């Protein structure tokens, strides 16, 4: 993500990291710069975050995902809040006070259940594209209950529901509900609740389901998948001022 001195977003990009984090970082930087209409020499500073932050060639600094998601969310919602970040490999719940300071942080168990990887596995089992899932869940007349906590057992359970003739739409909605329950068992939701991550960006029904189960309103920030990247960019500006 590329921002200007007034914290306006000028360019952004996402790519699969694959087996070469450095190449992926260079690719997304180039695409974001093209969108912003500038070249790399125009940049004042580059900060990196995430698992691959050490692989960003020209990064002048770096921050953890936790710090960057907090900074990015507080930029959009400057108030006490609970941040739910549903990533491809893990889930995080971060709580901030009314000054944006982190007061607690929790991560899911070492299991893919409730993550983007879980959603990908379920889509593969159903023979669906990920892009179809959100629309199908919205069309469901009722959700099919899924009781398994484990990705492997859930996949077996989904196959059994198909054998029983349950509607594909209902099964898909049940998958989202199962994911939401895994998140809600991690911690309570307090103050404003904000949902970030790739799952949030491409599956907005998750915000609706989390809100229903958690009995709260769940907000989505602009460019929800890039909230951490925004936080890194904001750190870059403030620490180079």
C-alpha positions as CSV (number, residue, x, y, z in Angstrom):
1,X,0.0,0.0,0.0
2,X,1.3,3.5,-0.9
3,X,0.0,6.5,0.9
4,X,0.8,10.3,0.7
5,X,1.8,12.7,3.5
6,X,-1.9,13.3,4.2
7,X,-2.5,9.5,4.7
8,X,-4.5,9.2,1.5
9,X,-4.2,5.8,-0.2
10,X,-2.6,6.2,-3.6
11,X,-2.0,2.6,-4.7
12,X,-2.4,-0.9,-3.4
13,X,-1.8,-4.5,-4.6
14,X,-2.1,-8.1,-3.5
15,X,-0.4,-11.2,-4.8
16,X,0.1,-14.8,-3.7
17,X,3.5,-15.1,-2.1
18,X,4.2,-18.6,-3.5
19,X,7.7,-19.9,-2.9
20,X,9.6,-16.6,-3.3
21,X,8.6,-13.9,-0.8
22,X,11.1,-11.4,-2.1
23,X,9.8,-11.6,-5.7
24,X,6.2,-11.3,-4.4
25,X,7.1,-8.2,-2.4
26,X,8.8,-6.7,-5.5
27,X,5.7,-7.5,-7.6
28,X,3.1,-5.9,-5.3
29,X,5.3,-2.8,-4.7
30,X,5.7,-2.3,-8.5
31,X,1.9,-2.7,-9.0
32,X,1.0,-0.3,-6.2
33,X,3.5,2.3,-7.5
34,X,2.0,2.0,-11.0
35,X,-1.4,2.6,-9.6
36,X,-0.2,5.6,-7.6
37,X,1.5,7.0,-10.7
38,X,5.0,7.3,-9.1
39,X,8.3,5.5,-9.1
40,X,10.2,3.8,-6.3
41,X,12.6,6.8,-5.9
42,X,9.7,9.0,-5.0
43,X,9.1,7.0,-1.8
44,X,10.1,8.6,1.4
45,X,10.2,5.3,3.3
46,X,9.2,1.6,3.0
47,X,8.1,-0.4,6.1
48,X,7.2,-4.1,6.0
49,X,5.0,-6.4,8.1
50,X,3.9,-10.0,8.2
51,X,5.6,-13.3,8.0
52,X,7.7,-12.2,5.0
53,X,8.8,-8.8,6.3
54,X,12.5,-9.8,6.3
55,X,12.2,-10.5,2.6
56,X,11.3,-7.0,1.5
57,X,14.5,-5.7,-0.1
58,X,14.3,-2.0,0.5
59,X,12.4,-1.9,3.7
60,X,13.8,0.6,6.1
61,X,11.9,-0.8,9.0
62,X,9.3,-3.3,10.0
63,X,6.5,-3.9,12.5
64,X,4.6,-7.0,13.6
65,X,1.2,-7.8,12.1
66,X,-0.4,-7.1,15.4
67,X,1.0,-3.6,15.7
68,X,0.1,-2.8,12.0
69,X,-3.4,-4.1,12.2
70,X,-4.0,-2.1,15.3
71,X,-2.6,1.0,13.7
72,X,-4.5,0.6,10.4
73,X,-7.8,-0.1,12.2
74,X,-7.4,2.8,14.6
75,X,-6.8,5.1,11.6
76,X,-10.2,4.3,10.2
77,X,-12.0,3.9,13.6
78,X,-10.3,6.1,16.3
79,X,-12.0,4.7,19.3
80,X,-11.8,1.7,21.7
81,X,-12.3,-1.5,19.7
82,X,-11.9,-5.2,19.2
83,X,-10.2,-6.2,16.0
84,X,-10.8,-9.6,14.5
85,X,-8.2,-10.6,11.8
86,X,-9.1,-13.7,9.9
87,X,-6.0,-14.7,7.9
88,X,-5.0,-17.5,5.7
89,X,-3.2,-19.4,8.4
90,X,-4.3,-17.9,11.7
91,X,-6.9,-15.7,13.5
92,X,-6.1,-12.9,15.8
93,X,-8.2,-10.9,18.3
94,X,-6.6,-7.5,19.2
95,X,-8.2,-5.1,21.7
96,X,-7.3,-1.4,21.8
97,X,-8.2,1.3,24.2
98,X,-9.5,4.8,23.2
99,X,-6.0,6.0,22.5
100,X,-5.2,3.1,20.1
101,X,-2.9,1.3,22.6
102,X,-3.1,-2.5,22.6
103,X,-4.6,-3.9,25.8
104,X,-4.8,-7.5,24.9
105,X,-4.1,-10.0,22.1
106,X,-5.0,-13.6,21.4
107,X,-4.3,-16.0,18.6
108,X,-6.1,-19.2,17.6
109,X,-4.9,-22.7,18.4
110,X,-2.4,-24.4,16.1
111,X,-5.2,-25.5,13.8
112,X,-6.5,-24.3,10.4
113,X,-10.2,-24.4,11.6
114,X,-11.7,-20.9,11.3
115,X,-9.0,-19.6,8.9
116,X,-8.8,-18.8,5.2
117,X,-7.1,-22.2,4.7
118,X,-10.2,-23.9,6.2
119,X,-12.4,-22.0,3.8
120,X,-10.2,-23.0,0.8
121,X,-10.3,-26.7,1.9
122,X,-14.1,-26.7,2.2
123,X,-14.5,-25.0,-1.2
124,X,-12.3,-27.8,-2.7
125,X,-14.4,-30.5,-1.1
126,X,-17.5,-29.0,-2.5
127,X,-16.0,-28.4,-6.0
128,X,-16.5,-24.7,-5.8
129,X,-14.5,-21.6,-6.5
130,X,-13.8,-19.4,-3.5
131,X,-15.5,-16.5,-5.3
132,X,-18.8,-18.5,-5.3
133,X,-19.0,-19.1,-1.5
134,X,-20.2,-15.7,-0.2
135,X,-23.1,-15.5,-2.8
136,X,-24.2,-19.1,-2.1
137,X,-24.3,-18.4,1.7
138,X,-26.4,-15.3,1.1
139,X,-28.9,-17.4,-0.9
140,X,-29.3,-20.1,1.8
141,X,-32.8,-20.5,3.2
142,X,-31.2,-22.1,6.4
143,X,-27.8,-23.1,7.5
144,X,-26.7,-26.7,7.8
145,X,-25.3,-27.4,11.3
146,X,-21.6,-28.5,11.3
147,X,-20.4,-29.8,14.7
148,X,-16.7,-30.7,14.0
149,X,-13.9,-28.5,15.3
150,X,-11.2,-30.0,13.1
151,X,-10.6,-29.2,9.5
152,X,-10.2,-32.9,8.6
153,X,-13.3,-34.0,10.5
154,X,-15.3,-31.0,9.1
155,X,-14.4,-32.0,5.6
156,X,-15.7,-35.5,6.3
157,X,-18.9,-34.1,7.9
158,X,-19.5,-31.9,4.8
159,X,-19.2,-34.9,2.5
160,X,-21.8,-36.7,4.8
161,X,-24.2,-33.7,4.5
162,X,-23.9,-33.8,0.7
163,X,-24.7,-37.5,0.8
164,X,-27.8,-36.7,2.9
165,X,-29.0,-34.4,0.2
166,X,-28.5,-31.1,2.2
167,X,-28.6,-28.0,0.0
168,X,-25.1,-26.7,-1.1
169,X,-26.1,-23.2,-0.1
170,X,-27.1,-24.3,3.4
171,X,-23.8,-26.3,3.7
172,X,-21.8,-23.2,2.7
173,X,-23.6,-21.0,5.2
174,X,-22.9,-23.7,7.8
175,X,-19.2,-23.5,7.0
176,X,-19.2,-19.8,7.6
177,X,-21.0,-20.2,10.9
178,X,-18.5,-22.9,12.0
179,X,-15.7,-20.4,11.2
180,X,-17.4,-17.7,13.2
181,X,-17.8,-19.9,16.2
182,X,-14.1,-20.8,16.2
183,X,-13.3,-17.1,16.3
184,X,-15.8,-16.2,19.0
185,X,-14.5,-18.9,21.4
186,X,-11.2,-17.1,21.4
187,X,-12.3,-13.9,23.3
188,X,-15.2,-11.6,24.1
189,X,-16.1,-8.8,21.7
190,X,-16.2,-5.3,23.2
191,X,-16.6,-1.7,22.1
192,X,-16.5,-1.3,18.3
193,X,-15.8,-4.5,16.5
194,X,-13.7,-4.4,13.3
195,X,-13.1,-7.3,11.0
196,X,-10.0,-7.4,8.8
197,X,-8.2,-9.9,6.5
198,X,-8.6,-11.5,3.2
199,X,-11.6,-13.5,4.4
200,X,-13.3,-10.3,5.4
201,X,-12.5,-8.6,2.1
202,X,-13.9,-11.4,-0.1
203,X,-16.6,-12.9,2.2
204,X,-18.4,-9.9,3.8
205,X,-21.1,-12.3,5.0
206,X,-18.6,-13.2,7.8
207,X,-19.2,-9.7,9.3
208,X,-23.0,-10.4,9.3
209,X,-22.6,-13.8,10.9
210,X,-20.1,-12.7,13.5
211,X,-22.5,-9.8,14.4
212,X,-25.5,-12.2,14.8
213,X,-23.6,-14.7,16.9
214,X,-21.7,-12.1,18.9
215,X,-24.8,-9.9,19.3
216,X,-22.9,-6.8,18.1
217,X,-22.3,-4.7,15.0
218,X,-19.2,-5.7,13.0
219,X,-17.5,-3.1,10.8
220,X,-15.4,-3.6,7.7
221,X,-12.6,-1.1,7.1
222,X,-11.9,0.0,3.5
223,X,-9.5,-2.4,1.8
224,X,-9.9,-4.9,4.7
225,X,-7.3,-7.3,3.3
226,X,-4.7,-4.5,3.4
227,X,-5.3,-3.1,6.9
228,X,-1.9,-4.4,8.0
229,X,-0.2,-2.9,5.0
230,X,-1.9,0.5,5.8
231,X,-0.6,0.2,9.4
232,X,2.9,-0.4,8.1
233,X,2.7,2.6,5.8
234,X,1.4,4.8,8.7
235,X,4.3,3.7,10.9
236,X,6.7,4.5,8.0
237,X,5.4,8.1,7.9
238,X,5.4,8.7,11.6
239,X,8.8,7.1,12.3
240,X,10.5,9.0,9.4
241,X,9.0,12.4,10.3
